[in-house]
Amino acid sequence: MVELNKFELARVIGARALQLSLGAPPLVKPESTMSFIELAQKELDEDVMPLVVLK
């Protein structure tokens, strides 16, 4: 995994959270009280986020 600084991390998580809020299917099992941001963070932590970061 590419090491992201805090600004890049916020951008990637925000982009995926927006996709999830617009109806994209989650790639991990969401918990009942999980927000879109928490769900995007969990996807990133489990290395299943469908975004490619080029440096």
N, C-alpha and C positions, 0 to 999 in steps of 0.2 A: 504494500500500500504506500502511496505517496504521502510524505509528511506535509500536512497543510498548516499554514499559520492561522491565527484566530479569525482573520478576515475571510480567508478562503473557506474555512470550515463553516462559517456563518452563511456564506453565499451558497455553498453546496447543500447544506441542510435546508436553507430557506427555499431553494429551487425545488427540492424534492418534496418538501412540505406543501408547497403550492400545487404541485402535481397531484399529491394525495388529496388535497382539499377539493380539487376539481374532478375527482372520481377515479384516479389511477388506482389499480389494485395494489394493496400492500404486499410486499414480498416476505414479510415476517408475520407471525401471528400477533395481532394487536390485543392488548389487554383492554378491559372494558372502559377504563378512565383515561386512556392514553390520548394525548393531543397529537396533532399532525406533526408537530416539531419533535416530540418524543419518539414518535414512530419513525420519522426520518433518521433520527439519531441512532435508533436501534438497528435500522437497516445498514447504516454506515458502520456501526460497531461489529455487526455480523458479516460485513463485507459482501452484501448482496445488493447494494444500491446500484441501480442501472444507469449511473452517470459516469462519464469518463472525464478525468481531469488531466489536461495536458499542461506541462510546465515547460 
